[in-house]
Amino acid sequence: MVEQQQPRNAAEQAWEGKRRRHGIAAFVVGLLGALAFFAFFPGLPHIIDGGAVLVSLAVGVLARWGWQVWFVRTAGKKAGPD
């Protein structure tokens, strides 16, 4: 028999949407920050090549992961122990 998921309440859906939006924003900030570093840092060739794009994507992923870990951890502290 297939279990049906319980419908989530509005507060939980709002929290999940906020977490997703903030994660996307953190990814974009990390990506653009790394691309700006490669484009404008003195001493580097001011060319965005494939390696710079891959590293920037990795930085974006790490920024998103770090933000979500921090976001969930602080939300857990605010909620307190159950």
C-alpha positions as CSV (number, residue, x, y, z in Angstrom):
1,M,0.0,0.0,0.0
2,V,1.3,3.4,-0.9
3,E,1.5,5.9,1.9
4,Q,0.2,9.4,1.2
5,Q,2.1,12.4,2.4
6,Q,0.5,14.6,4.9
7,P,-0.4,18.0,3.4
8,R,2.1,20.5,4.8
9,N,0.8,23.6,6.6
10,A,1.3,27.1,5.2
11,A,4.1,28.0,7.6
12,E,6.2,25.0,6.6
13,Q,5.6,25.8,2.9
14,A,6.6,29.4,3.5
15,W,9.8,28.4,5.3
16,E,10.7,26.0,2.5
17,G,10.1,28.7,-0.1
18,K,12.2,31.2,1.8
19,R,15.0,28.6,2.2
20,R,14.9,28.0,-1.5
21,R,15.0,31.7,-2.5
22,H,17.8,32.4,-0.1
23,G,19.8,29.4,-1.5
24,I,19.4,30.6,-5.0
25,A,20.5,34.1,-4.0
26,A,23.6,32.7,-2.2
27,F,24.5,30.7,-5.3
28,V,24.2,33.7,-7.6
29,V,26.3,35.9,-5.2
30,G,29.0,33.2,-5.0
31,L,29.0,32.7,-8.8
32,L,29.2,36.4,-9.6
33,G,31.7,37.1,-6.8
34,A,34.1,34.4,-8.2
35,L,33.6,35.6,-11.8
36,A,34.4,39.2,-10.7
37,F,37.5,37.9,-8.9
38,F,38.7,36.2,-12.1
39,A,37.8,39.3,-14.2
40,F,39.3,42.1,-12.1
41,F,41.9,40.7,-9.7
42,P,45.3,42.2,-10.5
43,G,47.9,39.8,-11.9
44,L,45.4,37.4,-13.5
45,P,44.7,37.4,-17.2
46,H,41.4,39.3,-17.5
47,I,39.8,36.5,-19.5
48,I,37.0,34.4,-18.3
49,D,37.8,30.9,-19.6
50,G,36.2,27.5,-19.0
51,G,38.2,26.9,-15.9
52,A,37.1,30.1,-14.3
53,V,33.5,29.3,-15.1
54,L,33.8,25.9,-13.5
55,V,35.5,27.2,-10.4
56,S,32.8,30.0,-10.2
57,L,30.1,27.3,-10.4
58,A,31.8,25.4,-7.6
59,V,32.1,28.5,-5.5
60,G,28.4,29.2,-6.1
61,V,27.4,25.6,-5.0
62,L,29.6,25.9,-1.9
63,A,28.0,29.3,-1.1
64,R,24.5,27.8,-1.5
65,W,25.4,24.8,0.7
66,G,27.0,26.9,3.4
67,W,24.0,29.3,3.5
68,Q,21.5,26.5,3.7
69,V,23.4,24.8,6.5
70,W,23.6,28.1,8.4
71,F,19.9,28.9,7.7
72,V,18.6,25.5,8.9
73,R,20.9,25.6,12.0
74,T,19.8,29.1,13.1
75,A,16.1,28.2,12.4
76,G,16.5,25.1,14.7
77,K,18.0,27.3,17.4
78,K,15.1,29.8,17.2
79,A,12.5,27.0,17.4
80,G,14.2,25.5,20.5
81,P,14.1,21.8,21.5
82,D,10.9,19.9,21.0
